[in-house]
Amino acid sequence: MFRFLTTGESHGQCLTAIIEGLPAGLKVNVDKINEELAKRQQGYGRGGRMKIETDRVDIVSGVRFGETMGDPITLRIQNKDWENWTDRMSVSGMPAGAPVTAARPGHADLSGILKYDRTDIRDILERASARETAARVAVGALCKQFLESCGISLVAHVTNIGGVAMTDADIQDWDHYRASEMRCTNEAVEARMKQAIDEAKQAGDTLGGVFEVIVRGSMVGLGSHTQWDRKLDAKIAAAMMSIQAIKGVEIGVGFEYGNLPGSQAHDELFYEEGRGYYRTSNRAGGLEGGMTNGEDIIVKAVMKPIPTLMQPLSSVDVHTHEAVKACRERSDVCAVSAASVVGEAMMAIVMTEAVLEKFGGDCMVDFLAAVRHYKDRIKQA
Ligand SMILES: Cc1cc2nc3c(=O)[nH]c(=O)nc-3n(C[C@H](O)[C@H](O)[C@H](O)COP(=O)(O)O)c2cc1C
């Protein structure tokens, strides 16, 4: 079984992830993990924090001389900013300064302190913060390296920022994407997205948006129709919704299904000698009956606008119950491009889990043999 946990606070000493279940013998490229971490830190509209941190992973267990051994793997990312926060984030003693008491609408602040019986909102916001997603991106980067071994690759791109959206008429330019600050495939749309972010920043406001994750090279039959918790589309939706501020997920044409008759909603099936089964459309987004169908997996997720506003919303002080303006923790104006990197990582994690559930394998040799055997059988079907 593949599983992982993350630990760590936004201004704590470090973030940690413990991963279990990756086969022995996987070659690990640390630079590639750091590249993914850097991508998460970029993006037009990010706040000052990202300028302080240059995330780098330390692998402190489970990898020896560039290969996994089958042991649990521990990844650690140091928080550089911690040095400036020891007076407020120490393990012992008393915190310096006043507690955070003005709860932010749209954040975990109020529900968190009520549920966990805390008096300082910092006890909640430190872990609710999306800083935690750096650990997930590191795990996802390792999963991407594992998936590459069986021909599966992933990419995520931003399709909408605050209503400035890619349309079907906008050409997808993947060369532009590679250099794009917004992880957008169209230069003109990206320019308008940046303008929208500039305007929001000037107004003390924030923006959300939509990103799309595409998984290429998946074999048919990952996930299963046989039980609710084996359905891969359900696992994908849960993984996407677990990302901070993600409030909706679509697979394939998604909510557009509500506007289409059946005759225009499904992907017709064809068969050709030598080629096997094929489709000429992919409205299902690569998933039917909770299983991959061999087409690209297409998942969209919507991110709500960042809850911390520089022109704060009305709120209540949780000590005095007086009407106040919400607190202004240093914050992003828009983080959809960063969220798309996290989305790509979470998809890589779900795909890794699905692939290992299907093929098992304590070591890469056994795993790859099982994949080959299965692909051969499907080719002949
Ligand atoms: C990459 C990323 C960066 C984020 N940056 C911020 C931020 O700077 N300020 C903020 O208030 N919320 C930020 N958020 C969103 C909050 O973490 C999130 O809204 C909050 O934890 C409450 O959870 P919920 O929106 O899922 O209900 C970010 C989310 C992501 C995915």
The ligand as an SDF file (V2000), in Angstrom:
LIG
                    3D

 31 33  0  0  0  0  0  0  0  0999 V2000
   -0.8020   27.5590   -3.3230 C   0  0  0  0  0  0  0  0  0  0  0  0
   -1.7600   28.2230   -2.3780 C   0  0  0  0  0  0  0  0  0  0  0  0
   -1.4060   29.4270   -1.7930 C   0  0  0  0  0  0  0  0  0  0  0  0
   -2.2760   30.0600   -0.9200 C   0  0  0  0  0  0  0  0  0  0  0  0
   -1.9010   31.2510   -0.3670 N   0  0  0  0  0  0  0  0  0  0  0  0
   -2.7240   31.8520    0.5170 C   0  0  0  0  0  0  0  0  0  0  0  0
   -2.3560   33.1020    1.1140 C   0  0  0  0  0  0  0  0  0  0  0  0
   -1.2870   33.6640    0.8350 O   0  0  0  0  0  0  0  0  0  0  0  0
   -3.2300   33.6640    1.9730 N   0  0  0  0  0  0  0  0  0  0  0  0
   -4.4250   33.0810    2.3070 C   0  0  0  0  0  0  0  0  0  0  0  0
   -5.1800   33.6290    3.0860 O   0  0  0  0  0  0  0  0  0  0  0  0
   -4.8010   31.9150    1.7500 N   0  0  0  0  0  0  0  0  0  0  0  0
   -3.9850   31.2810    0.8770 C   0  0  0  0  0  0  0  0  0  0  0  0
   -4.3800   30.0900    0.3240 N   0  0  0  0  0  0  0  0  0  0  0  0
   -5.6890   29.5430    0.6260 C   0  0  0  0  0  0  0  0  0  0  0  0
   -5.8680   29.1150    2.0580 C   0  0  0  0  0  0  0  0  0  0  0  0
   -4.8090   28.2670    2.4780 O   0  0  0  0  0  0  0  0  0  0  0  0
   -7.2240   28.4070    2.2630 C   0  0  0  0  0  0  0  0  0  0  0  0
   -8.2410   29.1740    1.7090 O   0  0  0  0  0  0  0  0  0  0  0  0
   -7.4830   28.1810    3.7440 C   0  0  0  0  0  0  0  0  0  0  0  0
   -6.5560   27.2340    4.2440 O   0  0  0  0  0  0  0  0  0  0  0  0
   -8.9020   27.6880    4.0650 C   0  0  0  0  0  0  0  0  0  0  0  0
   -9.1800   26.4660    3.4520 O   0  0  0  0  0  0  0  0  0  0  0  0
  -10.3370   26.2940    2.3730 P   0  0  0  0  0  0  0  0  0  0  0  0
  -10.2480   27.4770    1.4520 O   0  0  0  0  0  0  0  0  0  0  0  0
   -9.9900   25.0130    1.6650 O   0  0  0  0  0  0  0  0  0  0  0  0
  -11.6450   26.2450    3.0700 O   0  0  0  0  0  0  0  0  0  0  0  0
   -3.5200   29.4390   -0.5860 C   0  0  0  0  0  0  0  0  0  0  0  0
   -3.8530   28.2220   -1.1670 C   0  0  0  0  0  0  0  0  0  0  0  0
   -2.9940   27.6060   -2.0670 C   0  0  0  0  0  0  0  0  0  0  0  0
   -3.3690   26.2810   -2.6860 C   0  0  0  0  0  0  0  0  0  0  0  0
  1  2  1  0
  2  3  1  0
  2 30  2  0
  3  4  2  0
  4  5  1  0
  4 28  1  0
  5  6  2  0
  6  7  1  0
  6 13  1  0
  7  8  2  0
  7  9  1  0
  9 10  1  0
 10 11  2  0
 10 12  1  0
 12 13  2  0
 13 14  1  0
 14 15  1  0
 14 28  1  0
 15 16  1  0
 16 17  1  0
 16 18  1  0
 18 19  1  0
 18 20  1  0
 20 21  1  0
 20 22  1  0
 22 23  1  0
 23 24  1  0
 24 25  2  0
 24 26  1  0
 24 27  1  0
 28 29  2  0
 29 30  1  0
 30 31  1  0
M  END
$$$$
